[in-house]
Amino acid sequence: MSVAVPVPYLDPLTYNVPTSYPDLPPIGARVRVPIGSRTVVGCVVAHATTDAGAAPRDVAGVLDEEPFLPPAIVDLCGWVADYYMAGFGDAIGAAMPPGSRRSDSFKTQRVVWATSHGLSAVEAGSAVAPKPLGGEGGSRADISLTAKQQAALEILAAAPGGLSMSALRDRGVSSDLTRRLAARGLVAVRAERDERDPFERAAQMDVTREDGRLLTEEQQAAVDTLVGLADAGGFRVALLHGVTGSGKTEIYLRLADRVCGSGRQVLLMVPEIALTPSVSALFRSAFGTRVAIQHSALSNGERHDQWQRIRRGEVDVVVGTRSAVFAPLANPGLIIVDEEHDTSYKQEESPRYHGRDVAIVRGRNSGALVVLGSATPSMESYQNAVSGKYSHVTLERRVLDRPLAAVRLVNMREEYAEGGPDVVISRALGAAIEQRLARREQVLVLLNRRGHATAVFCRQCGDTFECPNCSVSLTVHRARAGWQGRCHYCNYSMAVPTSCRKCAAPYLETTGFGTEKIEQRLRERFPAARVGRVDRDSVRRKGALTSLLSKFATGEIDVLVGTQMIAKGHDFPRVTLVGVISADVGLGLADFRAAERTFQLLTQVAGRAGRGERSGEAIVQTLYPGHYSIQAACRQDYPAFFERELAFRRGMRYPPHVAMINAVIRGRTFAEAMHAATDIVRSLEPSAERARFLILGPAPAPLGRLRGEHRVQFFLKGTRRADMRTGLKDVLAQMPDLKRRVTVDVDPLSVL
């Protein structure tokens, strides 16, 4: 029997089932198995026969008589492990809910009143004799209680059904006190399933949908086309390419209603956790309680409970982020990947899967319609659509024929010449914000960079505060105790001193700016405005993101500053102005996708303006107003951008013209990493010659040091992805000691 275990890079291991178990555990069941000197919980992935001469160890225990993970999901995990060159256990772990490594996960402990001593509630709360407890047969006068025990019993006496341990703690009854009462037989503690409802937070979003709403001609044509594909049955992929504000979500709702009516289920994936509250609330208003959500911002208990509801078949629609692609739906007939271009669908740790591509494979396996929706499709998806591999459905106009936002470019070179190098908010953007505030309209301001400043340096000796573990400068953040330098890769932090560490000069200065500084400047310039900020730092607390977005949606915030989290999918009708600070911040990255990301981000954020009755405007500040990605984004002209970018990709042999694999080798020193990478490349060269793929490198990675390790990388380019994967797998299999220091990224979205 083959078992996938939670050990990185490890293939399934073979175990025997002892004769004490009459039947083999089914595929998808959890089992306890020995590995080395410890016992872990793994998942049965195949009923393999033992090789001759092998002596596999016995299974230590079987946790499930029925499959815990549906066999279809096990098969999907197998594909993920093979395609993305990950361990089977890594892929299984991505599909498992929190707490699945134990059989009694996330059961609530409920404390109830015990009557074995014959005390009434009144007697428990009254003065009692000082004699100690005499045992189970003791009289009522034998009970001796402290004041805290007496108060705890009063609380429980008023709750006939009992209270959870957490509820008791909220009322001042500690877990230790509860255990003491239980030991004396005065209370009983039982474990039971208590499902947590994450929709309590999602329901805070003010989401309304008109019943019987009429569709535009374009929407109706799109619905008819997609319904036809769904009704035809079988696997299909369609790209729904609609401009921002064209009503793609309404199409999703109509299509989901049709598929659910046919007895099949729907999976809707969104790229950001920020989008799940509004989308899930919208679908729950349409489909009632048969909607579940899956994303990492839920508590582990909430995720576990929602996963179990899906597994039990109590759900018709699942809304979630990347990991929801593994949701245990029994019969999915429609899989929607909204904002399919978004880089958040790519996982950055093993298994390095792309949620969109795994969704397509799942659709193929289950015979479902897969709909990819975006106003700015990825180059790969659009190429598949124009070549006829995908159905291509377009929406070229906004709902109610509302105009797209007018876009104005501001050349920041001219602003710096006029106002100096410290200009952050241009004259045009400042005046436009003032006008909107006067008209009681709302403003979005985008800067895709966190923190207050990007670096700290000494004016006297030039020393820059860098992370000791990574090849980056420390980003400056405002903290309660003062200024703090923080690394956004390893989370190293330090207090920013008042003098230079090297020369002791008191001439430290900061350079650059992030969302914190933009928020500060806006508050200073518009003191009467209510300003909010959405970035990874401001929404760490559970529920903070939903709260901020709800306040903005209800008009309690006038100006919302944020990173790309505010640029996608949100519908705020009161927003009439979008300001983009440093639109070209990503163009200088050593990444072939830099122009594509810039175009997508600018187009998406400009699309947040003018979605209500009033027209919108976007003001884009840039140092490179003539760059083709910025020019095309201002016109919202995707075909023009695609043709220009495709010519660049074809000339440089980049995706979608070819497939690509990025391999990063880590070492304690640069020489060690480079030596190991060179060995791999040399061993790979014969396969590259036979299969006709290119090897570029090895060379230092752009981020040369990360979390204390030096990094060297090389690329594989070719038209036959399977040959490249096979060649690299075979080489790494011959280097088991080195394999753990190699990170392989198939179809990389970032090459940094």
Residue pairs with C-beta under 8 A, 6 or more apart in sequence:
1 14
1 15
1 16
1 17
1 24
1 25
1 44
1 46
1 47
1 48
1 59
2 12
2 13
2 14
2 44
2 45
2 46
2 47
2 48
3 12
3 13
3 14
3 15
3 31
3 33
3 42
3 43
3 44
3 45
3 59
4 12
4 42
4 43
4 45
4 77
4 87
4 88
4 89
4 91
4 92
5 12
5 13
5 33
5 35
5 40
5 42
5 89
6 40
6 41
6 42
6 89
6 90
6 92
6 93
6 101
7 35
7 40
7 87
7 89
8 87
8 89
8 90
8 350
8 740
9 86
9 87
9 90
9 350
9 739
9 740
10 87
10 88
10 89
11 87
11 88
12 45
12 46
12 48
12 88
12 89
13 33
13 35
13 42
13 56
14 48
14 50
14 51
14 54
14 56
15 31
15 33
15 56
15 57
15 58
15 59
16 50
16 56
16 57
16 58
16 59
17 24
17 25
17 58
17 59
17 62
18 58
18 59
21 59
21 62
24 44
24 47
25 31
25 44
25 59
25 62
25 64
25 65
26 44
26 64
26 65
26 66
26 67
26 71
27 44
27 45
27 46
27 47
27 67
27 71
27 74
28 43
28 44
28 64
28 67
28 68
28 69
28 70
28 71
28 73
28 74
29 43
29 44
29 62
29 63
29 64
29 65
29 66
29 67
29 68
30 41
30 42
30 43
30 44
30 62
30 63
30 64
30 68
30 69
30 100
30 101
30 103
31 41
31 42
31 43
31 44
31 59
31 60
31 61
31 62
31 63
32 39
32 40
32 41
32 42
32 59
32 60
32 61
32 62
32 63
33 39
33 40
33 41
33 42
33 57
33 59
33 60
34 57
34 58
34 60
39 60
40 101
41 63
41 100
41 101
41 102
42 89
42 92
43 68
43 69
43 74
43 89
43 92
43 96
45 74
45 77
45 78
45 88
45 92
50 56
63 103
67 74
68 100
69 77
69 92
69 95
69 96
69 328
70 311
70 328
70 330
72 365
72 366
73 95
73 326
73 328
74 92
75 365
76 95
76 326
76 358
76 361
76 362
76 365
77 88
77 91
77 92
77 94
77 95
77 326
78 88
78 91
79 358
79 361
80 86
80 91
80 94
80 351
80 353
80 358
81 87
81 88
81 90
81 91
81 351
83 353
83 725
83 746
84 91
84 350
84 351
84 352
84 353
84 744
84 746
85 725
85 728
85 729
85 744
85 746
86 350
86 351
86 352
86 353
87 350
87 351
90 350
90 351
91 351
91 353
94 323
94 326
94 347
94 351
94 353
95 326
97 303
97 304
97 307
97 308
98 105
98 106
98 300
98 301
98 303
98 304
99 105
99 106
99 300
99 301
99 304
100 304
104 191
105 304
106 300
106 301
106 304
106 305
107 191
107 192
107 193
107 194
108 164
108 165
108 166
108 191
108 192
108 193
108 194
109 164
109 165
109 189
109 190
109 191
110 162
110 163
110 164
110 165
110 189
110 190
110 191
110 192
110 194
111 156
111 162
111 163
111 164
111 165
111 168
111 178
111 182
111 187
111 188
111 189
112 156
112 161
112 162
112 187
112 188
112 189
112 190
113 121
113 153
113 156
113 157
113 159
113 160
113 162
113 187
113 188
114 185
114 186
114 187
114 188
116 136
116 185
117 136
117 138
117 140
117 143
117 185
117 186
118 140
119 140
119 143
119 153
119 186
121 153
121 154
121 157
121 158
123 140
124 145
124 150
124 153
124 154
124 157
125 150
125 153
125 154
125 157
128 140
128 141
128 143
128 144
128 145
128 150
129 141
129 142
129 143
129 144
130 144
131 141
131 142
131 144
132 142
132 144
133 142
133 143
133 144
133 184
134 142
136 185
143 186
145 153
148 173
148 177
149 177
149 180
149 181
149 186
151 172
151 173
152 168
152 173
152 177
152 178
152 181
152 187
153 181
153 186
153 187
155 163
155 168
155 171
155 173
156 162
156 163
156 187
162 190
163 171
164 194
165 175
165 178
165 189
168 178
169 175
178 187
178 189
179 189
181 187
182 188
182 189
195 305
195 308
195 309
196 299
196 301
196 302
196 305
197 302
198 293
198 298
198 302
198 306
199 280
199 281
199 284
199 291
199 293
201 277
201 543
201 546
202 276
202 277
202 278
202 280
202 281
202 284
202 293
202 546
203 281
203 284
204 277
204 546
204 547
204 550
205 277
205 278
205 281
205 546
205 549
205 550
205 553
206 550
206 553
206 554
207 278
207 281
207 282
207 285
209 253
209 282
209 285
209 286
213 250
215 223
215 247
215 250
215 254
216 247
216 397
216 399
216 400
218 242
218 246
218 394
218 395
218 396
218 397
219 246
219 247
219 250
219 251
219 395
219 399
222 240
222 242
222 251
222 393
222 394
222 395
223 251
223 254
223 255
225 238
225 391
225 393
226 238
226 240
226 251
226 255
226 369
226 371
226 393
227 254
227 255
227 258
229 236
229 238
229 369
229 391
230 255
230 258
230 259
230 262
230 333
230 334
230 369
231 258
231 262
233 367
234 367
235 363
235 364
235 366
235 367
235 368
235 369
235 370
236 369
236 370
236 391
237 360
237 363
237 369
237 370
237 371
237 372
237 384
237 389
237 390
237 391
238 369
238 370
238 371
238 372
238 390
238 391
238 392
238 393
239 340
239 372
239 373
239 374
239 377
239 381
239 382
239 384
239 385
239 390
239 391
239 392
239 393
240 248
240 251
240 371
240 372
240 373
240 374
240 393
240 395
241 374
241 375
241 377
241 382
241 385
241 392
241 393
241 394
241 395
241 638
242 248
242 373
242 375
242 394
242 395
242 396
243 375
243 395
243 396
243 397
243 398
243 404
243 607
243 636
244 375
244 398
244 404
244 603
244 604
244 606
244 607
244 608
244 611
244 636
245 398
245 399
245 402
245 404
245 571
245 607
245 610
245 611
246 375
246 395
246 396
246 397
246 398
246 399
247 395
247 398
247 399
248 338
248 373
248 395
249 279
249 282
249 338
252 268
252 336
252 338
252 371
252 373
253 282
253 283
253 286
255 334
255 336
255 371
256 266
256 268
256 283
256 286
256 287
256 317
256 334
256 336
257 286
257 287
259 265
259 266
259 333
259 334
259 369
260 266
260 287
260 316
260 317
262 333
263 331
264 331
264 332
264 333
264 334
264 368
265 315
265 316
265 317
265 318
265 329
265 330
265 331
265 332
265 333
265 334
266 316
266 317
266 318
266 332
266 333
266 334
266 335
266 336
267 317
267 318
267 320
267 324
267 325
267 327
267 329
267 332
267 334
267 335
267 336
267 359
268 279
268 283
268 317
268 318
268 319
268 320
268 336
268 338
269 320
269 321
269 322
269 324
269 325
269 335
269 336
269 337
269 338
269 345
269 355
269 356
269 359
270 276
270 279
270 319
270 320
270 321
270 338
270 339
270 569
271 321
271 322
271 338
271 339
271 342
271 344
271 345
271 568
271 569
272 321
272 342
272 344
272 565
272 568
272 569
273 295
273 296
273 297
273 321
273 545
274 534
274 545
274 549
274 565
274 566
274 568
274 570
275 338
275 339
275 568
275 569
275 570
276 293
276 295
276 297
276 319
276 320
276 321
277 545
277 546
277 549
277 550
278 549
278 570
278 571
279 319
279 338
279 569
280 291
280 293
280 319
283 291
283 317
283 319
284 291
287 316
287 317
290 314
290 315
290 316
290 317
291 315
291 316
291 317
291 318
291 319
292 306
292 309
292 310
292 315
292 317
292 318
292 319
292 327
293 306
293 318
293 319
293 320
294 303
294 306
294 307
294 310
294 318
294 319
294 320
294 321
294 323
294 324
294 327
295 303
295 320
295 321
295 323
295 324
296 303
296 321
296 323
297 542
297 545
298 306
299 542
307 327
307 328
309 315
310 318
310 327
310 328
310 329
311 328
313 330
315 329
318 324
318 327
318 329
320 327
321 344
321 355
322 344
322 345
322 346
322 347
322 355
323 355
325 355
325 358
325 359
325 362
331 366
332 362
332 363
332 366
332 368
333 366
333 367
333 368
333 369
334 368
334 369
334 371
335 359
335 362
335 363
335 368
335 369
335 370
335 371
336 370
336 371
336 373
337 345
337 355
337 356
337 359
337 370
337 371
337 372
337 373
338 373
338 374
338 569
339 373
339 374
339 568
339 569
339 604
340 356
340 372
340 373
340 374
340 377
340 378
340 381
341 374
341 376
341 377
341 378
341 381
341 600
342 568
343 597
343 749
343 750
345 354
345 355
345 356
346 352
346 353
346 354
346 355
346 749
346 750
347 353
347 354
347 355
350 743
352 743
352 744
352 745
352 746
354 747
354 749
356 372
356 378
356 381
357 747
359 370
360 370
362 368
363 369
363 370
372 381
372 390
374 381
375 603
375 604
375 607
375 636
375 638
376 599
376 600
376 603
376 604
376 638
377 385
377 638
378 596
379 596
379 642
379 645
379 646
379 649
379 655
379 656
380 655
380 656
381 390
382 638
382 642
383 646
383 656
384 390
385 391
385 392
386 392
398 404
398 611
402 610
402 611
402 615
403 610
403 615
404 606
404 607
404 610
404 636
405 578
405 606
405 607
405 609
405 610
405 615
405 616
405 617
405 618
406 615
406 616
406 617
406 618
407 606
407 617
407 618
407 619
407 620
407 633
407 634
407 635
407 636
408 428
408 617
408 618
408 619
408 620
409 620
409 622
409 625
409 630
409 634
410 426
410 428
410 429
410 619
410 620
410 621
410 622
410 625
411 622
411 623
411 625
412 423
412 426
412 582
412 621
412 622
412 623
413 623
415 423
415 426
415 427
415 621
416 423
418 427
419 427
424 513
424 517
424 518
424 521
424 581
425 433
425 518
425 521
425 522
425 525
425 579
425 581
426 619
426 621
428 619
429 579
429 619
429 621
430 525
432 577
432 579
432 617
432 619
433 443
433 522
433 526
433 559
433 577
433 579
434 526
436 442
436 443
436 576
436 577
437 443
437 526
437 528
437 529
437 558
437 559
439 576
441 574
441 575
441 576
441 577
441 614
442 552
442 555
442 557
442 558
442 559
442 560
442 572
442 574
442 575
442 576
442 577
443 558
443 559
443 560
443 575
443 576
443 577
443 578
443 579
444 559
444 560
444 562
444 566
444 572
444 575
444 577
444 578
444 579
444 605
444 608
444 609
445 518
445 522
445 559
445 560
445 561
445 562
445 578
445 579
445 580
445 581
446 561
446 562
446 563
446 564
446 566
446 567
446 578
446 579
446 580
446 581
446 601
446 605
447 513
447 514
447 515
447 518
447 561
447 562
447 563
447 580
447 581
447 582
447 585
448 563
448 564
448 582
448 585
448 586
448 601
449 512
449 513
449 514
449 515
449 563
449 582
449 585
450 475
450 477
450 488
450 514
450 515
450 516
450 535
450 536
450 537
450 563
451 475
451 476
451 477
451 486
451 488
451 514
451 515
451 516
451 517
451 537
452 475
452 476
452 477
452 478
452 483
452 510
452 513
452 514
452 516
452 517
452 520
453 475
453 476
453 510
453 511
453 512
453 513
453 514
453 517
454 473
454 475
454 476
454 510
454 511
454 512
454 513
454 514
455 464
455 465
455 473
455 474
455 475
455 476
455 510
455 511
455 512
456 464
456 465
456 473
456 474
456 476
456 485
456 496
456 508
456 509
456 510
456 511
457 463
457 464
457 465
457 508
457 509
457 511
458 464
458 500
458 502
458 503
458 505
458 507
458 508
458 509
459 505
459 507
459 508
459 509
460 500
460 503
460 505
460 507
461 500
461 502
461 503
461 505
463 500
463 501
463 502
463 503
464 473
465 473
465 474
465 485
465 494
465 496
465 501
466 472
466 473
466 474
467 473
467 474
467 487
467 489
467 490
467 492
468 492
469 487
469 489
469 490
469 492
469 705
469 706
469 707
469 708
470 487
470 489
470 490
470 492
470 703
470 705
470 706
470 707
471 703
471 704
471 705
471 706
472 487
472 488
472 489
472 703
474 485
474 486
474 487
474 492
474 493
474 494
475 485
475 486
475 487
475 488
475 514
476 483
476 484
476 485
476 486
476 496
476 510
477 483
477 484
477 485
477 486
477 516
477 537
478 484
478 516
481 495
482 495
482 496
483 495
483 496
484 493
484 494
484 495
484 496
485 493
485 494
485 495
485 496
486 492
486 493
487 493
489 703
489 706
489 707
490 706
490 707
490 708
496 508
497 508
498 506
498 508
499 505
499 506
499 508
500 506
500 507
500 508
513 581
515 533
515 535
515 561
515 562
515 563
516 533
516 537
518 561
518 581
519 531
519 533
519 561
522 529
522 531
522 559
522 561
523 529
523 531
526 559
529 558
529 559
530 556
530 557
530 558
530 559
531 557
531 558
531 559
531 560
531 561
532 548
532 551
532 552
532 557
532 559
532 560
532 561
533 560
533 561
533 562
534 545
534 548
534 549
534 560
534 561
534 562
534 563
534 565
534 566
535 562
535 563
535 565
536 563
536 565
538 544
538 548
539 545
539 548
539 565
545 565
548 557
548 560
549 570
551 557
552 560
552 572
553 572
555 574
560 566
564 601
564 605
566 605
566 608
567 601
567 604
567 605
567 608
568 604
570 608
571 611
572 608
572 611
573 611
573 612
573 613
574 612
575 608
575 609
575 610
575 611
575 612
575 616
576 609
576 610
576 612
576 614
576 615
576 616
576 617
577 609
577 616
577 617
577 618
577 619
578 605
578 606
578 608
578 609
578 616
578 617
578 618
578 619
579 618
579 619
579 621
580 602
580 605
580 606
580 618
580 619
580 620
580 621
580 622
581 621
582 621
582 622
583 598
583 602
583 620
583 621
583 622
583 630
584 598
584 622
584 623
584 624
584 627
584 630
586 594
586 597
586 598
586 601
587 594
587 595
587 598
587 624
587 627
587 629
588 594
589 702
589 752
590 702
590 751
590 752
591 597
591 750
591 751
591 752
592 649
592 652
592 654
592 751
593 749
593 750
595 627
595 628
595 629
595 645
595 648
596 629
596 645
598 627
598 629
598 630
598 633
599 629
599 630
599 632
599 633
599 641
599 645
602 620
602 629
602 630
602 633
602 634
603 633
603 636
603 638
605 618
606 618
606 620
606 633
606 634
606 636
607 636
608 616
609 616
609 617
609 618
610 616
610 617
620 630
620 633
620 634
622 630
624 630
625 631
628 641
628 644
628 645
629 641
629 645
632 638
632 640
632 641
632 644
633 641
646 656
646 657
648 654
649 655
649 656
649 657
650 657
653 694
653 717
654 660
654 717
655 747
658 717
658 718
658 719
659 717
659 718
659 719
659 720
659 721
659 724
659 747
660 715
660 716
660 717
660 747
660 748
661 715
661 716
661 721
661 724
661 725
661 728
661 744
661 745
661 746
661 747
661 748
662 713
662 715
662 744
662 745
662 748
662 751
663 677
663 680
663 713
663 714
663 715
663 716
663 728
663 742
663 743
663 744
663 745
664 701
664 711
664 712
664 713
664 742
664 743
664 745
665 673
665 676
665 677
665 680
665 698
665 711
665 712
665 713
665 738
665 741
665 742
665 743
666 673
666 706
666 709
666 710
666 711
666 741
666 742
666 743
667 673
667 674
667 675
667 676
667 709
667 710
667 712
667 741
668 709
668 710
669 710
670 700
670 704
670 710
670 712
672 710
673 709
673 710
673 711
673 712
673 741
674 698
674 700
674 712
676 712
676 738
676 741
676 742
677 697
677 698
677 712
677 713
677 714
678 698
679 735
679 738
680 698
680 714
680 731
680 732
680 735
680 738
680 742
681 695
681 697
681 698
681 714
683 731
683 734
683 735
684 695
684 716
684 727
684 728
684 731
685 695
687 723
687 726
687 727
687 730
687 731
688 694
688 695
688 716
688 727
691 718
691 720
691 723
691 724
691 727
692 718
692 720
693 716
693 717
693 718
693 719
693 720
693 723
693 724
693 727
694 715
694 716
694 717
694 718
695 714
695 715
695 716
696 714
696 715
696 716
696 717
697 712
697 713
697 714
697 715
698 712
698 713
698 714
699 712
699 713
699 714
700 711
700 712
700 713
701 711
701 712
701 713
701 752
702 751
702 752
703 711
703 752
704 710
704 711
705 711
713 751
715 751
716 724
716 727
716 728
718 724
721 746
721 747
725 746
728 744
732 738
732 739
732 742
732 744
733 739
